Structures are given as structure tokens and as C-alpha cells.
């Protein structure tokens, strides 16, 4: 190979990486399947101008019983698997090259009972989690995982080690290509996720911060909270978020959310948008999903 070719290749590589980093800022993510209301992947409008992630909700390390109990990392499926099947997952990814699928781990509850992060030991939990999740990920054509534990029977350092070892193992062997975390403003929740971030932040791609878990707020307060979480998860890619579940928390899509996102986008700080959830948005005809994707795809 000539010396000119050697010089050109790194320049081309840098250009491709730059183009990819710009394109990936148009990230739209949506949780799906937690409420068993029959929503399907194909119900949700998908713009070709965004990177689109469905996040299956949820897989939990609990038994599938009327009165579930923790399994020390042995995960089971708790989303609407009758409609969100492996075949449906493969089909939507074939139809839309910009679609990837994640699975969210934990959640707030299992069968209406509070779900706790409750390992017996770091090693046993990680071994069981890696084994059980590899099978679920392979079977459902999943590309990445989201961490959404909200209640803890373990200290922050144990949580950090369990989750950190899980995500680095699954990433290093190619089982997954992305990881997100879904904290919110609660002292105990933040202690656990910040411990994870400090030690394993390099392995986490997105921060799905639940801004809708705040009480109802305005645009300026949303922007202040956004900056605070950028500081907490320094160097991380923080996504803006809203909920369509009718609880009225945070900054809603009819109350200035898109104005706030336009400001963040103008400043180059909008890492993407995510929505909780497809199940709730079905009754609105997914109009907020359309508006979110239009905003992200615009220049």
C-alpha cells in the first residue's frame, strides 16, 4: 500500500466516526410491553431519520408466580410476550434498518409487588444473570440492556459490582452493543447509580434519566434539572424524557417539553429523547412519538 493510502485511511476513519457520532445524536427510545394492553412494535411510528430503540419492559430476577420471589440473578420475562415475540422483534428490525431492541432489567414491581435488587453474593448473581440473560437476548434478537432497578436490598457498592461486571461481560463477548441506566431523583436511587457510574461509567452508553419522576415542572426548571444530571453523570449522554401515563410529573409534551428540547439541541446538549411508554401512548395515536422524532431528525 502506498504512503498516500496510509495517510488517507486514518482521515477517512476519523470522518466516518464523526459522521456516525453526529447521526447517533438523533436517538429516540421508547419502553414497551409493561402494561399488557396489546401494543405491538408495528403500532409505533418509526421515522427513518432517527436511531430508534424499543426497550422491552421488563426482565426481572424474580420467579413467575402469583407471589414472586427473588432468584439471585436468574432472569425471567415480564413483558407482554404474546404480542412482543421473538418473531415480531426480528421482523421489525428487518423492516426498519434503524431499529434496535433493548431489554430493561428490574423495574419498580413484579406482579404488583415491589421488586428489589437482592443478590446473595456478587459472584452468584453475576453468574446467574450472565447465563440467563444471554439466552433471553439471543432468543429475542436483543441488542442492548437498560438498568432500571428502583428498590434495593443491597448497598451501592454491591449494586455497582453486580451490574458493572454484568455489563462489561456481556459487552466484551459481543452479546450486547449498548447499555443504558434509568435513574431518577431519589437519594437512595442516586447513591446506587452514582456508585455504578463512578466505577463503570465507561461501559454505559446512555443515561435514561427519568425527568418525569419530578413533580410537575416548567421549562426553566427542566433545563436546570437537566444540567444537574449532566453534572452528576459527567461525560455521559443524558436523554430528555417525558411520560404519557397521565401522572402529570415532570415536563409534559403539551407543556413545554419540546421547547426545552429545542433549546438543548441548539446548544448541542440533547443526547436524545425517550418516552415512558408505548403502552400508554397507544390511546393518543402516538402523536408525541411523531413530534419527538421530527424534532430529533430536524437540522
C-alpha positions, 0 to 999 in steps of 0.5 A: 500500500502506498504512503498516500493510502496510509495517510488517507485511511486514518482521515477517512476513519476519523470522518466516518466516526464523526459522521456516525457520532453526529447521526447517533445524536438523533436517538429516540427510545421508547419502553414497551410491553409493561402494561399488557394492553396489546401494543405491538412494535408495528403500532409505533411510528418509526421515522427513518431519520432517527436511531430508534430503540424499543426497550422491552419492559421488563426482565426481572430476577424474580420467579413467575408466580402469583407471589414472586420471589427473588432468584439471585440473578436468574432472569425471567420475562415480564413483558407482554410476550404474546404480542412482543415475540421473538418473531415480531422483534426480528421482523421489525428490525428487518423492516426498519434498518434503524431499529434496535431492541433493548431489554430493561432489567428490574423495574419498580414491581413484579406482579404488583409487588415491589421488586428489589435488587437482592443478590446473595453474593456478587459472584452468584448473581453475576453468574446467574444473570450472565447465563440467563440473560444471554439466552433471553437476548439471543432468543429475542434478537436483543441488542442492548440492556437498560438498568432500571432497578428502583428498590434495593436490598443491597448497598451501592457498592454491591449494586455497582459490582453486580451490574458493572461486571454484568455489563462489561461481560456481556459487552466484551463477548459481543452479546450486547452493543449498548447499555443504558441506566434509568435513574431518577431523583431519589437519594437512595436511587442516586447513591446506587447509580452514582456508585455504578457510574463512578466505577463503570461509567465507561461501559454505559452508553446512555443515561435514561434519566427519568425527568418525569419522576419530578413533580410537575415542572416548567421549562426553566426548571427542566433545563436546570434539572437537566444540567444537574444530571449532566453534572452528576453523570459527567461525560455521559449522554443524558436523554430528555424524557417525558411520560404519557401515563397521565401522572402529570410529573415532570415536563409534559409534551403539551407543556413545554417539553419540546421547547426545552428540547429545542433549546438543548439541541441548539446548544448541542446538549440533547443526547436524545429523547425517550418516552415512558411508554408505548403502552400508554401512548397507544390511546393518543395515536402516538402523536408525541412519538411523531413530534419527538422524532421530527424534532430529533431528525430536524437540522 
